[in-house]
Amino acid sequence: MLVLACNVGSTSLKYRLFRLGNAQEELAAGHFEGIGRASGRARQKAGALEASEDRPRPGYEEAILSMIRFLGVTGLMRGGLPDCVAFKVVAAKHVSGVAELTEEVLQDMEAFNTLLPAHNPPYVAAVRQFRKLMPGVPLIGSFETGFFQGMPEEAYLYALPLEMLEHGVRRNGAHGASHEYVTGWIEKETGRGDLRLISCHLGGSSSMAAVRGGRAIDTTLGLSLQSGLPHNNRVGDADPCLSLYLQESLGYSLERVKSLFSREGGLLGLSGFSGEMWEIEAAAAAGNRRAQTAFGVYCYGIKKYIGSFAAALGGLDVIAFTGGIGQNSARVRAQALLGLDFLGILLDPEKNGKAGPGSLISAADSKVLVYVVATNEELVIAQKARDHLIKRA
């Protein structure tokens, strides 16, 4: 089965084409940046065939058409279309797991536009374009919340009247495909399915998951992506009354508060110049005080959640770091784990400094194994889409 796995951003479209059978094979990949912007670029590759352009696309329709044309030239797809398109969608009201993206489901996603303004509107717009340009091809969404739907109620409930569940108000989590991939990778690597694992997906958007026996029991993200660790420009955990104080006491408009929380906060707000960890690390090493503060706040948040998740899990066997920061920042990993030897976590500085995908970076006498894992969300959602269609047949 040929599955086209797509990830839609507010100004981007990334894809990977898989052939899934007894084995799995990645046939092609591409990304379009700057959709709807004044500048942008596109890169597509299938074997030795490559296409590169330094210009934007005015909308998703043009990007999708360019992708279809490129994949058509490769001859990889019968009739020029895949068997299905898999999407890594975030959340919808009363919908989770894997679902065909019908108009009804898209409307359920739109019901959460207020919670996910940078994610759901572009996804809904793009999916409608896929439906128009690929008639008859099943469009299957794997919701990022799916991995967390089996959490115990003490983990997912807010201390609000239970009637709020009727409106979808609960801790949903996100990055489920990444945490699920990491969980499977760790189980395969260790040969154990009974592990107490903390999966750290650290990047522009960050989250952590507590996993026991392959099942998520807690996570840092809540109903929206505006919680947990600081993100590149989103605040993360904050007192809910802060919004009321800013509006009612300081006279901030609602739009200004939204901007503070979702565009000017996080690492960008703390550092004052960037939400990118590699830039913050460099500035911190050069003595920039605000960069040092941003770095410290971020790493302290990881450490704090490791401690609370270890308590929730009743102990700890493995910590896994993934995502752009988790995989590439030895300093973040070292700082986040510093002082956690009382939990049996000991890092090998040399291994940590040289770590690549799949590296074991814990010390030989560490009771807790620490790995760096290269996540593969696209493969997970492609497999889920295939399985969904097989069950439906």
TORDO-393806 format. One record per residue (C-alpha): residue number from 0; residue in one letter; x, z, y. Coordinates in steps of 0.2 Angstrom, whole numbers, padded with zeros to 4 digits. Example, Ala and Ser with C-alpha at 12.3 -4.5 7.8 and 13.67 -1.06 7.14 Angstrom:
// residues 2
<0,'A',<0062,0039,-0022>>
<1,'S',<0068,0036,-0005>>
END
This chain:
// residues 393
<0,'M',<0000,0000,0000>>
<1,'L',<0006,-0005,0017>>
<2,'V',<0003,0009,0030>>
<3,'L',<0007,0008,0048>>
<4,'A',<0010,0025,0055>>
<5,'C',<0008,0027,0074>>
<6,'N',<0011,0040,0087>>
<7,'V',<0003,0038,0104>>
<8,'G',<0009,0045,0120>>
<9,'S',<0002,0045,0137>>
<10,'T',<0014,0030,0141>>
<11,'S',<0021,0026,0124>>
<12,'L',<0018,0019,0107>>
<13,'K',<0029,0022,0092>>
<14,'Y',<0027,0015,0075>>
<15,'R',<0034,0014,0057>>
<16,'L',<0028,0003,0043>>
<17,'F',<0029,0010,0026>>
<18,'R',<0027,0003,0009>>
<19,'L',<0020,0017,-0002>>
<20,'G',<0019,0016,-0021>>
<21,'N',<0028,0025,-0034>>
<22,'A',<0042,0026,-0021>>
<23,'Q',<0042,0025,-0002>>
<24,'E',<0050,0013,0008>>
<25,'E',<0052,0011,0027>>
<26,'L',<0050,-0008,0031>>
<27,'A',<0050,-0008,0050>>
<28,'A',<0050,0003,0066>>
<29,'G',<0047,0001,0084>>
<30,'H',<0043,0010,0101>>
<31,'F',<0036,0005,0117>>
<32,'E',<0040,0015,0133>>
<33,'G',<0033,0014,0150>>
<34,'I',<0015,0008,0146>>
<35,'G',<0006,0007,0162>>
<36,'R',<0021,0011,0172>>
<37,'A',<0032,0000,0184>>
<38,'S',<0046,0000,0172>>
<39,'G',<0048,0001,0153>>
<40,'R',<0056,-0005,0137>>
<41,'A',<0052,-0010,0119>>
<42,'R',<0063,-0010,0104>>
<43,'Q',<0057,-0016,0087>>
<44,'K',<0067,-0018,0070>>
<45,'A',<0063,-0024,0053>>
<46,'G',<0079,-0026,0042>>
<47,'A',<0091,-0038,0051>>
<48,'L',<0077,-0044,0063>>
<49,'E',<0077,-0035,0080>>
<50,'A',<0067,-0038,0096>>
<51,'S',<0072,-0029,0112>>
<52,'E',<0064,-0031,0129>>
<53,'D',<0066,-0021,0145>>
<54,'R',<0049,-0023,0153>>
<55,'P',<0034,-0012,0153>>
<56,'R',<0017,-0016,0145>>
<57,'P',<0002,-0014,0157>>
<58,'G',<-0009,-0006,0143>>
<59,'Y',<-0010,-0002,0124>>
<60,'E',<-0018,-0018,0120>>
<61,'E',<-0002,-0028,0126>>
<62,'A',<0009,-0016,0116>>
<63,'I',<-0001,-0017,0100>>
<64,'L',<-0002,-0036,0101>>
<65,'S',<0017,-0037,0103>>
<66,'M',<0019,-0026,0088>>
<67,'I',<0007,-0037,0078>>
<68,'R',<0016,-0053,0083>>
<69,'F',<0033,-0045,0078>>
<70,'L',<0027,-0039,0061>>
<71,'G',<0019,-0055,0058>>
<72,'V',<0036,-0064,0060>>
<73,'T',<0043,-0053,0047>>
<74,'G',<0031,-0058,0034>>
<75,'L',<0030,-0040,0028>>
<76,'M',<0011,-0039,0029>>
<77,'R',<-0002,-0050,0020>>
<78,'G',<-0013,-0058,0032>>
<79,'G',<-0003,-0051,0046>>
<80,'L',<-0012,-0034,0045>>
<81,'P',<-0008,-0017,0036>>
<82,'D',<-0019,-0009,0023>>
<83,'C',<-0022,0005,0035>>
<84,'V',<-0016,0013,0051>>
<85,'A',<-0011,0031,0051>>
<86,'F',<-0012,0041,0067>>
<87,'K',<-0004,0058,0071>>
<88,'V',<-0019,0065,0081>>
<89,'V',<-0018,0083,0088>>
<90,'A',<-0036,0091,0088>>
<91,'A',<-0054,0088,0090>>
<92,'K',<-0069,0099,0091>>
<93,'H',<-0075,0104,0073>>
<94,'V',<-0064,0091,0065>>
<95,'S',<-0047,0094,0056>>
<96,'G',<-0038,0088,0041>>
<97,'V',<-0038,0070,0038>>
<98,'A',<-0053,0059,0044>>
<99,'E',<-0057,0041,0048>>
<100,'L',<-0057,0039,0066>>
<101,'T',<-0075,0033,0069>>
<102,'E',<-0083,0033,0086>>
<103,'E',<-0091,0050,0082>>
<104,'V',<-0074,0057,0078>>
<105,'L',<-0066,0050,0094>>
<106,'Q',<-0080,0058,0104>>
<107,'D',<-0076,0075,0095>>
<108,'M',<-0058,0072,0102>>
<109,'E',<-0065,0068,0119>>
<110,'A',<-0074,0085,0119>>
<111,'F',<-0056,0093,0119>>
<112,'N',<-0049,0082,0133>>
<113,'T',<-0049,0097,0145>>
<114,'L',<-0038,0107,0132>>
<115,'L',<-0027,0092,0128>>
<116,'P',<-0026,0081,0144>>
<117,'A',<-0010,0073,0140>>
<118,'H',<-0014,0069,0122>>
<119,'N',<-0032,0065,0117>>
<120,'P',<-0037,0053,0131>>
<121,'P',<-0022,0041,0127>>
<122,'Y',<-0025,0043,0109>>
<123,'V',<-0044,0039,0110>>
<124,'A',<-0040,0024,0121>>
<125,'A',<-0027,0017,0110>>
<126,'V',<-0037,0019,0094>>
<127,'R',<-0051,0009,0102>>
<128,'Q',<-0039,-0005,0105>>
<129,'F',<-0033,-0004,0087>>
<130,'R',<-0051,-0006,0082>>
<131,'K',<-0053,-0021,0093>>
<132,'L',<-0037,-0030,0088>>
<133,'M',<-0037,-0025,0069>>
<134,'P',<-0055,-0027,0064>>
<135,'G',<-0059,-0021,0047>>
<136,'V',<-0042,-0011,0045>>
<137,'P',<-0046,0008,0041>>
<138,'L',<-0039,0019,0055>>
<139,'I',<-0035,0036,0048>>
<140,'G',<-0031,0052,0058>>
<141,'S',<-0021,0066,0052>>
<142,'F',<-0025,0080,0064>>
<143,'E',<-0010,0092,0068>>
<144,'T',<-0022,0107,0066>>
<145,'G',<-0025,0103,0047>>
<146,'F',<-0010,0113,0041>>
<147,'F',<-0016,0129,0049>>
<148,'Q',<-0035,0128,0044>>
<149,'G',<-0032,0140,0029>>
<150,'M',<-0024,0154,0040>>
<151,'P',<-0032,0171,0037>>
<152,'E',<-0045,0175,0050>>
<153,'E',<-0035,0189,0058>>
<154,'A',<-0022,0176,0062>>
<155,'Y',<-0034,0163,0069>>
<156,'L',<-0047,0173,0078>>
<157,'Y',<-0046,0177,0096>>
<158,'A',<-0053,0194,0101>>
<159,'L',<-0069,0186,0108>>
<160,'P',<-0087,0186,0103>>
<161,'L',<-0088,0177,0086>>
<162,'E',<-0101,0165,0093>>
<163,'M',<-0086,0156,0102>>
<164,'L',<-0082,0149,0085>>
<165,'E',<-0097,0137,0087>>
<166,'H',<-0087,0129,0102>>
<167,'G',<-0072,0127,0092>>
<168,'V',<-0063,0142,0100>>
<169,'R',<-0049,0148,0088>>
<170,'R',<-0031,0147,0085>>
<171,'N',<-0028,0129,0079>>
<172,'G',<-0009,0127,0079>>
<173,'A',<-0001,0110,0080>>
<174,'H',<0014,0100,0074>>
<175,'G',<0006,0102,0057>>
<176,'A',<0014,0086,0049>>
<177,'S',<0031,0092,0054>>
<178,'H',<0029,0110,0047>>
<179,'E',<0021,0103,0031>>
<180,'Y',<0036,0091,0029>>
<181,'V',<0049,0105,0032>>
<182,'T',<0040,0116,0020>>
<183,'G',<0040,0103,0006>>
<184,'W',<0058,0099,0010>>
<185,'I',<0063,0117,0008>>
<186,'E',<0054,0119,-0008>>
<187,'K',<0062,0104,-0015>>
<188,'E',<0079,0109,-0009>>
<189,'T',<0078,0127,-0016>>
<190,'G',<0067,0123,-0031>>
<191,'R',<0055,0137,-0026>>
<192,'G',<0037,0137,-0021>>
<193,'D',<0035,0155,-0018>>
<194,'L',<0046,0156,-0002>>
<195,'R',<0042,0166,0014>>
<196,'L',<0047,0153,0027>>
<197,'I',<0048,0152,0046>>
<198,'S',<0048,0134,0051>>
<199,'C',<0054,0131,0069>>
<200,'H',<0049,0114,0077>>
<201,'L',<0059,0115,0093>>
<202,'G',<0058,0100,0105>>
<203,'G',<0049,0095,0121>>
<204,'S',<0034,0103,0113>>
<205,'S',<0039,0118,0102>>
<206,'S',<0030,0128,0089>>
<207,'M',<0034,0140,0075>>
<208,'A',<0025,0143,0059>>
<209,'A',<0025,0157,0046>>
<210,'V',<0023,0149,0029>>
<211,'R',<0020,0159,0012>>
<212,'G',<0020,0150,-0004>>
<213,'G',<0018,0133,0004>>
<214,'R',<0003,0139,0015>>
<215,'A',<0003,0143,0034>>
<216,'I',<-0002,0160,0038>>
<217,'D',<0002,0161,0056>>
<218,'T',<0008,0150,0071>>
<219,'T',<0013,0151,0089>>
<220,'L',<0001,0138,0096>>
<221,'G',<-0017,0142,0099>>
<222,'L',<-0032,0132,0104>>
<223,'S',<-0022,0121,0115>>
<224,'L',<-0003,0117,0116>>
<225,'Q',<-0003,0128,0132>>
<226,'S',<0004,0144,0122>>
<227,'G',<0018,0150,0111>>
<228,'L',<0036,0146,0116>>
<229,'P',<0040,0138,0133>>
<230,'H',<0039,0119,0132>>
<231,'N',<0048,0107,0142>>
<232,'N',<0035,0108,0157>>
<233,'R',<0021,0118,0150>>
<234,'V',<0022,0137,0152>>
<235,'G',<0018,0143,0135>>
<236,'D',<0012,0161,0133>>
<237,'A',<0004,0168,0149>>
<238,'D',<-0008,0181,0154>>
<239,'P',<-0025,0172,0155>>
<240,'C',<-0029,0182,0171>>
<241,'L',<-0014,0173,0179>>
<242,'S',<-0026,0158,0182>>
<243,'L',<-0039,0169,0190>>
<244,'Y',<-0026,0178,0201>>
<245,'L',<-0019,0162,0207>>
<246,'Q',<-0036,0155,0212>>
<247,'E',<-0045,0170,0218>>
<248,'S',<-0032,0180,0226>>
<249,'L',<-0019,0167,0231>>
<250,'G',<-0030,0153,0235>>
<251,'Y',<-0023,0140,0223>>
<252,'S',<-0034,0125,0219>>
<253,'L',<-0039,0122,0200>>
<254,'E',<-0029,0106,0201>>
<255,'R',<-0014,0116,0207>>
<256,'V',<-0015,0129,0193>>
<257,'K',<-0017,0115,0180>>
<258,'S',<-0001,0107,0187>>
<259,'L',<0009,0123,0187>>
<260,'F',<0004,0127,0169>>
<261,'S',<0006,0109,0162>>
<262,'R',<0018,0099,0173>>
<263,'E',<0028,0111,0183>>
<264,'G',<0030,0126,0170>>
<265,'G',<0041,0129,0155>>
<266,'L',<0059,0125,0155>>
<267,'L',<0057,0114,0170>>
<268,'G',<0049,0128,0180>>
<269,'L',<0062,0141,0175>>
<270,'S',<0077,0130,0177>>
<271,'G',<0071,0122,0193>>
<272,'F',<0078,0105,0189>>
<273,'S',<0075,0099,0171>>
<274,'G',<0064,0102,0156>>
<275,'E',<0077,0094,0144>>
<276,'M',<0087,0107,0134>>
<277,'W',<0103,0097,0133>>
<278,'E',<0104,0097,0152>>
<279,'I',<0099,0115,0154>>
<280,'E',<0113,0120,0141>>
<281,'A',<0126,0110,0151>>
<282,'A',<0121,0118,0167>>
<283,'A',<0121,0135,0160>>
<284,'A',<0138,0133,0153>>
<285,'A',<0144,0127,0170>>
<286,'G',<0137,0144,0177>>
<287,'N',<0120,0139,0184>>
<288,'R',<0110,0155,0184>>
<289,'R',<0093,0148,0183>>
<290,'A',<0098,0137,0169>>
<291,'Q',<0105,0152,0160>>
<292,'T',<0089,0161,0163>>
<293,'A',<0079,0146,0156>>
<294,'F',<0090,0146,0140>>
<295,'G',<0088,0164,0138>>
<296,'V',<0069,0165,0139>>
<297,'Y',<0068,0151,0127>>
<298,'C',<0079,0158,0114>>
<299,'Y',<0072,0176,0116>>
<300,'G',<0054,0169,0112>>
<301,'I',<0061,0161,0096>>
<302,'K',<0069,0178,0091>>
<303,'K',<0053,0188,0095>>
<304,'Y',<0042,0176,0085>>
<305,'I',<0054,0177,0070>>
<306,'G',<0053,0196,0070>>
<307,'S',<0034,0196,0071>>
<308,'F',<0032,0182,0058>>
<309,'A',<0044,0191,0046>>
<310,'A',<0032,0206,0047>>
<311,'A',<0017,0195,0044>>
<312,'L',<0026,0187,0029>>
<313,'G',<0031,0204,0022>>
<314,'G',<0049,0199,0022>>
<315,'L',<0059,0183,0024>>
<316,'D',<0068,0170,0013>>
<317,'V',<0071,0155,0024>>
<318,'I',<0072,0149,0042>>
<319,'A',<0072,0131,0045>>
<320,'F',<0076,0122,0062>>
<321,'T',<0069,0105,0066>>
<322,'G',<0064,0094,0081>>
<323,'G',<0075,0087,0094>>
<324,'I',<0081,0105,0100>>
<325,'G',<0081,0113,0083>>
<326,'Q',<0091,0099,0075>>
<327,'N',<0104,0096,0089>>
<328,'S',<0107,0113,0098>>
<329,'A',<0119,0124,0089>>
<330,'R',<0119,0135,0104>>
<331,'V',<0100,0138,0103>>
<332,'R',<0101,0142,0085>>
<333,'A',<0115,0154,0087>>
<334,'Q',<0107,0163,0102>>
<335,'A',<0090,0164,0094>>
<336,'L',<0097,0172,0078>>
<337,'L',<0109,0183,0087>>
<338,'G',<0106,0202,0082>>
<339,'L',<0094,0198,0068>>
<340,'D',<0107,0204,0055>>
<341,'F',<0095,0219,0052>>
<342,'L',<0083,0206,0044>>
<343,'G',<0097,0199,0033>>
<344,'I',<0100,0184,0044>>
<345,'L',<0118,0179,0046>>
<346,'L',<0124,0163,0053>>
<347,'D',<0140,0154,0049>>
<348,'P',<0147,0149,0066>>
<349,'E',<0157,0134,0059>>
<350,'K',<0143,0127,0048>>
<351,'N',<0131,0129,0063>>
<352,'G',<0143,0120,0075>>
<353,'K',<0145,0105,0063>>
<354,'A',<0127,0105,0056>>
<355,'G',<0118,0089,0053>>
<356,'P',<0101,0085,0044>>
<357,'G',<0100,0095,0028>>
<358,'S',<0114,0107,0032>>
<359,'L',<0113,0125,0026>>
<360,'I',<0121,0135,0040>>
<361,'S',<0118,0153,0035>>
<362,'A',<0133,0163,0030>>
<363,'A',<0137,0166,0011>>
<364,'D',<0132,0184,0012>>
<365,'S',<0116,0181,0022>>
<366,'K',<0100,0187,0013>>
<367,'V',<0090,0173,0022>>
<368,'L',<0094,0155,0020>>
<369,'V',<0095,0145,0036>>
<370,'Y',<0093,0126,0036>>
<371,'V',<0093,0112,0048>>
<372,'V',<0080,0099,0043>>
<373,'A',<0076,0081,0050>>
<374,'T',<0058,0081,0050>>
<375,'N',<0048,0065,0046>>
<376,'E',<0030,0067,0053>>
<377,'E',<0026,0048,0051>>
<378,'L',<0029,0048,0033>>
<379,'V',<0018,0063,0030>>
<380,'I',<0003,0055,0040>>
<381,'A',<0006,0039,0031>>
<382,'Q',<0005,0048,0014>>
<383,'K',<-0011,0057,0019>>
<384,'A',<-0019,0041,0025>>
<385,'R',<-0015,0033,0008>>
<386,'D',<-0022,0048,-0002>>
<387,'H',<-0037,0048,0009>>
<388,'L',<-0041,0030,0005>>
<389,'I',<-0038,0032,-0013>>
<390,'K',<-0050,0046,-0014>>
<391,'R',<-0063,0037,-0005>>
<392,'A',<-0062,0021,-0016>>
END
